[in-house]
Amino acid sequence: MNINVHIERLVLDGISISANQRPLLQAAIESELTRLLATNGLAPHLLSGGAMPHAPAGSMQLAADSKPTHLGQQIAQAVYGGIGHNPKDEARTRDRV
Protein backbone atom coordinates (compact mmCIF):
# COMPACT_ATOMS: atom_id res chain seq x y z
CA MET A 1 0.00 0.00 0.00
CA ASN A 2 1.24 3.48 -0.84
CA ILE A 3 0.48 6.38 1.42
CA ASN A 4 1.03 9.94 0.23
CA VAL A 5 0.70 12.72 2.75
CA HIS A 6 0.77 16.33 1.66
CA ILE A 7 0.64 18.99 4.35
CA GLU A 8 -0.09 22.25 2.62
CA ARG A 9 0.15 24.39 5.71
CA LEU A 10 1.00 23.80 9.34
CA VAL A 11 -0.05 26.46 11.82
CA LEU A 12 1.73 26.42 15.16
CA ASP A 13 0.17 28.94 17.53
CA GLY A 14 2.34 30.11 20.37
CA ILE A 15 5.51 28.42 19.15
CA SER A 16 8.46 30.48 18.11
CA ILE A 17 10.91 28.69 15.82
CA SER A 18 13.73 30.29 13.88
CA ALA A 19 14.00 30.07 10.10
CA ASN A 20 17.10 27.84 10.29
CA GLN A 21 15.23 25.34 12.53
CA ARG A 22 12.20 24.98 10.23
CA PRO A 23 13.79 22.37 7.94
CA LEU A 24 14.68 20.26 11.01
CA LEU A 25 11.11 20.57 12.29
CA GLN A 26 9.66 19.64 8.88
CA ALA A 27 11.96 16.62 8.53
CA ALA A 28 11.09 15.40 12.04
CA ILE A 29 7.35 15.70 11.37
CA GLU A 30 7.63 13.86 8.05
CA SER A 31 9.84 11.13 9.49
CA GLU A 32 7.69 10.46 12.56
CA LEU A 33 4.40 10.59 10.64
CA THR A 34 5.80 8.17 8.06
CA ARG A 35 6.94 5.82 10.83
CA LEU A 36 3.56 5.92 12.58
CA LEU A 37 1.62 5.32 9.36
CA ALA A 38 3.91 2.48 8.28
CA THR A 39 3.73 0.83 11.71
CA ASN A 40 0.10 1.33 12.68
CA GLY A 41 -1.72 2.26 9.48
CA LEU A 42 -4.35 4.77 8.56
CA ALA A 43 -7.84 5.15 10.02
CA PRO A 44 -10.24 2.85 8.11
CA HIS A 45 -12.44 5.71 6.90
CA LEU A 46 -9.41 7.28 5.17
CA LEU A 47 -8.18 4.17 3.36
CA SER A 48 -10.09 5.00 0.18
CA GLY A 49 -8.19 8.26 -0.16
CA GLY A 50 -9.30 11.83 -0.54
CA ALA A 51 -8.40 15.23 0.75
CA MET A 52 -9.03 16.56 4.23
CA PRO A 53 -9.39 20.32 4.71
CA HIS A 54 -7.93 19.89 8.19
CA ALA A 55 -6.81 17.05 10.41
CA PRO A 56 -7.94 16.98 14.02
CA ALA A 57 -5.03 16.88 16.42
CA GLY A 58 -4.87 16.69 20.16
CA SER A 59 -3.24 19.19 22.43
CA MET A 60 0.39 18.92 23.43
CA GLN A 61 2.43 19.97 26.43
CA LEU A 62 5.66 21.54 25.26
CA ALA A 63 8.78 22.35 27.19
CA ALA A 64 10.08 25.87 26.74
CA ASP A 65 13.36 24.50 25.38
CA SER A 66 11.93 21.88 22.98
CA LYS A 67 14.34 21.00 20.21
CA PRO A 68 12.93 20.99 16.64
CA THR A 69 13.31 17.22 16.29
CA HIS A 70 11.43 16.50 19.53
CA LEU A 71 8.80 19.11 18.71
CA GLY A 72 8.36 17.57 15.24
CA GLN A 73 7.82 14.12 16.74
CA GLN A 74 5.20 15.50 19.14
CA ILE A 75 3.38 17.31 16.33
CA ALA A 76 3.39 14.17 14.14
CA GLN A 77 2.01 12.09 17.01
CA ALA A 78 -0.77 14.61 17.59
CA VAL A 79 -1.65 14.66 13.88
CA TYR A 80 -1.53 10.87 13.75
CA GLY A 81 -4.06 10.82 16.58
CA GLY A 82 -6.53 12.36 14.12
CA ILE A 83 -5.77 10.25 11.06
CA GLY A 84 -4.24 7.03 12.33
CA HIS A 85 -5.59 3.57 12.95
CA ASN A 86 -6.48 3.10 16.58
CA PRO A 87 -7.24 -0.53 17.47
CA LYS A 88 -8.84 0.67 20.74
CA ASP A 89 -11.55 2.49 18.72
CA GLU A 90 -12.17 -0.65 16.72
CA ALA A 91 -12.56 -2.71 19.91
CA ARG A 92 -14.99 -0.15 21.37
CA THR A 93 -17.11 -0.30 18.19
CA ARG A 94 -17.21 -4.12 18.34
CA ASP A 95 -18.20 -4.01 22.01
CA ARG A 96 -21.18 -1.73 21.27
CA VAL A 97 -22.60 -4.00 18.56
Order of alpha helices (4+ residues) and beta strands (2+ residues): alpha-alpha-alpha
